[in-house]
Amino acid sequence: MKKFRIIFFIVAIIYVITLGIVTCYRGGKDLKVGLYGVHQITQKGSPYDNPTDPKRPIFRYAPPNAILQRPFLLSSRMTAPFEFDNIMPSVLMWYAAEILALVVSALILFKLIPSPSKNVSWRNLMASFLLASPLIGYELINCQNKIMALAFMLASIYMFRKNRFFLSALFFNIAIVIYIPLIFFIIYFIFRGGLKFIMQFIAAFLLVFIIVPSATIGYTFNNFLLKDYFLRCLKPFFMTTSYATYLDVRVSSQSLPSAIGRIFVSGPAVNYKYLISAELIHVIIRVFSTSIIILSVLAAWKRQKVPAEALQYTLFFLLAFVLPSYCLWYTWAWLFVIYFAVFNYISYPEVGPAQKKILLILTLILVLGSYSSAVKQLNIISVLCWSTLIFWAGITGLLIRRGYSKI
């Protein structure tokens, strides 16, 4: 095993260096979106204004995200919307922070999702990382921020397991600042922490969303940004009766709303054609989404032993993939956490051979689905979304059966 670890570290170093070169060559594609938000806020403007497409904000993060990314602006200077001079120092610093977040995530996984032995944990981590490496690589070279969100979310779960509820709530709030669909984890936290966690969550929410931003950019301006964020990013999805308000059928999105939208909507963006009404599409999406949430709640309701408890975490990561109005396919870089949870679970001798076989088949479906994202035609028919839902259904069924059986 030691020899394999050495080989893995050598490959990982080559991987990081190669991706770093590619990242610099690409010039910080998605980092520019975050830095645009930073620039807008420093100029007392709204980051949700999009000069290139007024109807669709590109900066879709909560206002505190701009404060988190402010240190990465460095000497970069915006010359036009989403275009910056001297951005390379920002790109290098951001890439280094992403690699650090990836390493921290791996270290937390060793503590959070135990396996029968240290060697088994290393074997499973190496296998999980290699299977997810194409998506992790694409996430990194695009300077996305989902690996940052993952590190904070894993830290939150770990602190929660240690009964450090305020730190857990603090990391959780930072995670949802970066990626709001992680809010589904509140269901799990409330189940396990009850009123005590709710109180700590409220305190952390006030700190992250109100107190720190108000001290940094002013109370009135922060309130304006929170309102603008709600009206332009959250309300069109959460408070609507029509799919037309959050329609997004670009193949880069593999979430359930986009997958269903591609079935019923066609034509160019300026003149969409609906096979059925936008209101009915919205109802279909809501029925599917509600059913998925309810079944996930049932699967997470009962406490499980350590190996199976890790599978409960995966459900809420899966919800953060499939339920948002829009989710980039390379956000599935988080799959290395899900693979790790499955591999550790089936490493325990008490897990029967039939169950191991089923879980490996489900994992293979998910792996193939994730690789399908490299083919545009397969993205059009939402192979990644549907394969993720097949995996979700298998894990949900297993947990419900375990939780409500007499065994």
C-alpha positions in Angstrom: 0.0 0.0 0.0 2.9 2.4 0.8 4.2 2.0 -2.8 0.8 2.8 -4.2 0.6 5.9 -2.0 3.9 7.2 -3.3 2.8 6.6 -6.9 -0.5 8.4 -6.1 1.3 11.4 -4.6 3.6 11.7 -7.6 0.6 11.5 -10.0 -1.3 14.0 -7.8 1.6 16.5 -8.0 1.8 16.1 -11.8 -2.0 16.6 -11.9 -1.9 19.8 -9.8 1.0 21.3 -11.8 -0.5 20.5 -15.1 -3.9 21.9 -14.2 -2.2 25.0 -12.7 -0.6 25.7 -16.1 -3.9 25.1 -17.9 -5.7 27.4 -15.4 -3.3 30.2 -16.0 -3.7 29.7 -19.8 -7.5 30.0 -19.5 -7.1 33.2 -17.5 -9.5 32.6 -14.6 -12.8 32.2 -16.6 -15.3 31.9 -13.7 -13.1 33.7 -11.2 -13.9 36.8 -13.2 -17.6 36.5 -12.2 -16.7 36.5 -8.5 -14.2 39.4 -9.0 -16.9 41.3 -10.9 -19.1 41.0 -7.8 -16.2 42.3 -5.6 -15.7 45.3 -8.0 -19.4 46.1 -8.1 -19.7 46.1 -4.3 -16.6 48.2 -3.8 -18.1 50.7 -6.2 -21.5 50.6 -4.3 -23.2 48.9 -7.2 -25.2 45.6 -7.4 -23.3 42.5 -8.4 -26.6 41.1 -9.8 -26.6 43.7 -12.6 -25.5 42.0 -15.8 -24.7 44.4 -18.7 -24.4 41.4 -21.1 -27.8 40.0 -20.3 -30.0 42.2 -18.0 -32.6 39.5 -17.5 -30.1 36.9 -16.1 -27.6 37.7 -13.3 -24.3 35.9 -13.7 -23.2 36.6 -10.2 -25.7 34.4 -8.3 -24.0 34.2 -4.9 -25.2 35.7 -1.6 -23.6 39.2 -1.0 -21.1 37.9 1.7 -19.5 35.9 -1.1 -18.0 39.1 -2.5 -16.5 39.8 0.9 -15.0 36.3 1.0 -13.5 36.8 -2.5 -12.3 40.4 -1.8 -8.7 39.3 -0.8 -8.3 37.6 -4.2 -8.8 40.8 -6.1 -5.1 41.8 -5.4 -3.9 44.0 -8.2 -6.5 43.0 -10.7 -8.4 45.9 -12.2 -11.7 45.6 -14.1 -11.6 47.2 -17.5 -15.0 46.1 -18.8 -17.7 43.8 -17.3 -16.1 40.5 -16.5 -12.7 41.5 -18.0 -9.7 42.3 -15.9 -6.1 43.6 -16.3 -3.3 42.0 -14.3 -5.5 39.1 -13.2 -2.8 36.4 -13.1 -1.8 36.9 -9.4 -5.5 36.5 -8.6 -5.7 33.3 -10.6 -2.7 31.8 -9.0 -3.8 32.7 -5.5 -7.3 31.3 -6.2 -5.9 28.1 -7.6 -3.7 27.6 -4.6 -6.7 28.2 -2.3 -8.7 25.6 -4.2 -6.0 23.0 -3.9 -5.8 23.7 -0.2 -9.6 23.3 0.1 -9.3 20.0 -1.8 -6.6 18.8 0.6 -8.6 19.9 3.7 -11.7 18.1 2.3 -9.7 14.9 2.0 -8.3 15.2 5.5 -11.8 15.8 6.9 -13.1 12.8 5.0 -10.7 10.5 6.9 -12.1 11.6 10.2 -15.7 12.0 9.1 -16.3 8.8 7.2 -14.2 6.0 8.8 -13.4 2.7 7.4 -12.2 -0.6 8.9 -8.5 0.5 8.7 -6.2 3.3 7.7 -5.0 1.3 4.6 -8.6 0.8 3.4 -9.3 4.6 3.9 -6.3 5.4 1.7 -7.2 2.9 -0.9 -10.8 4.2 -1.1 -9.7 7.8 -1.2 -7.2 7.2 -4.0 -9.9 5.3 -6.0 -12.5 8.0 -5.4 -10.2 10.8 -6.4 -9.1 9.0 -9.6 -12.7 8.3 -10.6 -13.7 11.9 -10.1 -10.5 13.5 -11.3 -11.8 14.6 -14.7 -14.6 16.6 -13.1 -12.3 17.9 -10.4 -9.9 19.0 -13.0 -12.5 20.9 -15.0 -13.8 22.6 -11.8 -10.2 23.7 -11.0 -9.3 25.0 -14.5 -12.5 27.0 -14.6 -11.7 28.7 -11.3 -15.1 27.7 -9.9 -15.8 27.9 -6.2 -17.7 24.7 -5.4 -14.6 23.0 -3.9 -14.4 25.9 -1.5 -18.1 25.3 -0.6 -17.4 21.5 -0.2 -14.5 22.1 2.3 -16.7 24.4 4.5 -19.6 21.9 4.3 -17.5 18.9 5.3 -16.0 21.0 8.1 -19.6 21.9 9.2 -20.6 18.2 9.3 -17.5 17.3 11.2 -18.0 20.0 13.8 -21.6 18.9 14.1 -20.5 15.3 14.8 -18.3 16.7 17.6 -21.3 18.7 19.1 -19.5 22.0 18.3 -22.8 23.4 17.1 -21.8 27.0 16.7 -18.7 26.2 14.6 -20.8 23.8 12.6 -23.5 26.5 12.0 -20.8 29.0 11.1 -19.1 26.8 8.5 -22.6 25.8 7.2 -23.5 29.5 6.6 -20.3 30.2 4.8 -20.9 27.1 2.6 -24.4 28.3 1.6 -23.0 31.8 1.0 -20.9 30.1 -1.7 -23.5 27.6 -2.9 -27.0 28.1 -1.6 -28.4 24.7 -2.6 -26.4 23.2 0.3 -29.2 24.6 2.4 -30.8 21.2 2.1 -28.4 20.0 4.8 -30.5 22.1 7.3 -32.9 19.1 7.3 -30.2 16.7 8.5 -28.9 19.2 11.1 -32.4 19.8 12.5 -33.1 16.1 12.8 -29.9 15.5 14.8 -29.4 18.8 16.6 -33.0 20.0 17.2 -33.6 23.4 18.8 -30.1 23.7 20.1 -28.7 23.7 16.5 -31.5 26.0 15.2 -30.5 28.7 17.8 -26.8 28.4 16.9 -27.7 28.5 13.2 -29.6 31.7 13.7 -26.7 33.3 15.6 -24.3 32.2 12.8 -26.6 33.4 10.1 -26.8 36.9 11.7 -23.0 37.0 12.0 -22.3 35.9 8.4 -25.2 37.6 6.5 -25.8 40.7 8.6 -23.1 41.7 11.2 -19.8 41.1 9.3 -21.1 42.5 6.0 -22.7 45.5 7.7 -19.4 46.3 9.5 -17.6 45.9 6.1 -19.8 47.7 3.6 -22.5 49.4 5.7 -25.8 48.2 7.1 -28.0 50.1 4.5 -26.0 48.9 1.5 -25.9 45.3 2.8 -29.7 45.3 3.2 -30.0 46.6 -0.3 -27.8 43.8 -1.6 -29.7 41.1 0.4 -33.0 42.4 -1.1 -31.6 42.4 -4.6 -30.2 38.9 -4.2 -33.6 37.7 -3.0 -35.5 39.4 -5.8 -33.2 38.4 -8.6 -31.8 35.1 -7.7 -34.1 33.3 -5.2 -37.6 34.6 -5.8 -37.8 33.6 -9.5 -37.2 30.0 -8.4 -38.8 29.7 -5.0 -41.8 32.1 -5.3 -43.3 31.5 -8.7 -46.0 29.5 -10.4 -44.3 29.3 -13.9 -41.2 27.6 -15.2 -40.7 30.7 -17.4 -39.3 32.7 -14.5 -36.3 30.3 -14.0 -36.1 28.5 -17.4 -32.6 27.4 -18.2 -32.1 24.6 -20.7 -28.5 25.1 -21.5 -26.7 21.7 -21.7 -24.1 22.9 -19.1 -26.8 22.5 -16.5 -27.7 18.9 -15.5 -30.1 19.7 -12.6 -33.6 18.3 -12.7 -35.4 21.6 -13.7 -33.0 21.9 -16.7 -33.4 18.2 -17.6 -37.2 18.4 -17.5 -37.1 21.7 -19.3 -35.1 20.2 -22.2 -37.9 17.7 -22.7 -40.7 20.2 -23.0 -38.9 23.4 -24.3 -37.1 23.9 -27.6 -36.0 26.7 -29.9 -33.7 29.7 -29.5 -33.6 31.6 -26.2 -35.4 34.7 -27.7 -38.3 32.5 -28.9 -38.8 29.4 -26.8 -41.4 26.9 -27.9 -43.3 25.0 -25.2 -44.8 21.6 -25.8 -46.9 22.1 -22.7 -47.6 25.3 -20.6 -44.8 26.8 -18.5 -47.1 26.5 -15.5 -47.6 22.7 -16.0 -43.8 22.2 -16.4 -43.4 24.1 -13.1 -45.9 21.7 -11.4 -44.1 18.6 -12.8 -40.7 19.9 -11.5 -42.2 20.7 -8.0 -43.9 17.3 -7.7 -40.7 15.5 -8.6 -38.6 17.7 -6.3 -41.0 17.4 -3.4 -41.1 13.6 -3.8 -37.2 13.5 -3.8 -37.0 15.6 -0.7 -39.6 13.6 1.2 -38.0 10.3 0.4 -34.6 11.7 1.3 -36.0 12.8 4.7 -37.4 9.3 5.3 -34.0 7.8 4.4 -32.2 10.1 6.8 -34.8 10.0 9.6 -33.5 7.0 11.5 -30.0 7.1 13.0 -27.6 4.7 11.4 -24.4 3.1 12.5 -21.2 4.9 11.3 -20.7 3.3 7.9 -24.4 3.8 6.8 -24.6 7.3 8.4 -22.1 8.4 5.8 -24.5 7.4 3.0 -27.1 9.8 4.6 -24.7 12.7 4.0 -24.5 11.7 0.3 -28.2 12.2 -0.1 -28.0 15.9 0.7 -25.1 16.4 -1.6 -27.1 14.8 -4.3 -30.0 17.1 -3.5 -27.7 20.0 -4.0 -26.9 18.7 -7.5 -30.3 17.8 -8.9 -32.8 20.3 -7.3 -31.4 23.8 -8.1 -32.8 25.6 -11.1 -29.3 25.5 -12.6 -26.3 23.3 -11.8 -23.1 23.1 -13.8 -22.1 19.6 -14.7 -18.6 20.0 -13.2 -20.1 20.7 -9.8 -20.3 16.9 -9.8 -16.6 17.1 -8.9 -18.0 16.5 -5.4 -18.6 12.9 -6.4 -15.3 11.9 -4.9 -16.9 12.4 -1.5 -19.9 10.2 -2.5 -17.6 7.5 -4.0 -15.6 7.5 -0.8 -18.7 7.1 1.4 -19.9 4.1 -0.7 -16.5 2.4 -0.9 -16.0 2.8 2.9 -19.5 1.4 3.5 -18.9 -1.7 1.5 -15.5 -2.2 3.1 -17.2 -3.4 6.3 -17.5 -7.2 6.6 -21.1 -7.0 7.9 -22.3 -5.6 4.5 -23.6 -8.6 2.5 -22.3 -9.5 -0.9 -25.6 -8.7 -2.6 -25.7 -5.2 -1.2 -22.1 -4.7 -2.2 -22.8 -5.7 -5.7 -25.9 -3.4 -6.0 -23.9 -0.5 -4.6 -21.0 -1.1 -7.0 -23.4 -1.2 -9.9 -25.0 2.0 -8.8 -21.6 3.6 -8.5 -20.6 2.4 -12.0 -23.8 4.0 -13.4 -22.9 7.2 -11.7 -19.3 7.1 -12.9 -20.4 6.5 -16.5 -23.0 9.2 -16.2 -20.3 11.7 -15.0 -18.1 10.8 -17.9 -21.0 11.3 -20.3 -20.8 15.0 -19.6 -17.9 15.2 -22.0 -20.3 14.4 -24.9 -22.7 17.3 -25.7 -25.3 15.0 -27.2 -25.5 13.1 -24.0 -25.8 16.3 -22.0 -28.8 17.3 -24.2 -30.7 14.2 -23.0 -29.5 14.8 -19.4 -27.7 11.5 -19.0 -25.7 12.9 -16.0 -28.9 14.0 -14.3 -30.8 10.8 -14.8 -27.9 8.6 -13.7 -27.5 10.7 -10.6 -31.2 10.1 -9.8 -30.8 6.4 -10.3 -28.0 6.4 -7.8 -30.0 8.5 -5.4 -33.0 6.1 -5.7 -30.7 3.1 -4.9 -29.1 4.8 -1.8 -32.5 6.1 -0.6 -34.1 2.6 -0.9 -31.2 1.0 0.9 -31.3 3.5 3.8 -35.1 3.3 4.1 -34.9 -0.5 4.2 -32.2 -0.4 6.9 -33.8 2.3 9.0 -37.3 0.8 9.1 -36.4 -2.9 9.2 -36.4 -5.0 12.4 -32.7 -5.7 12.0 
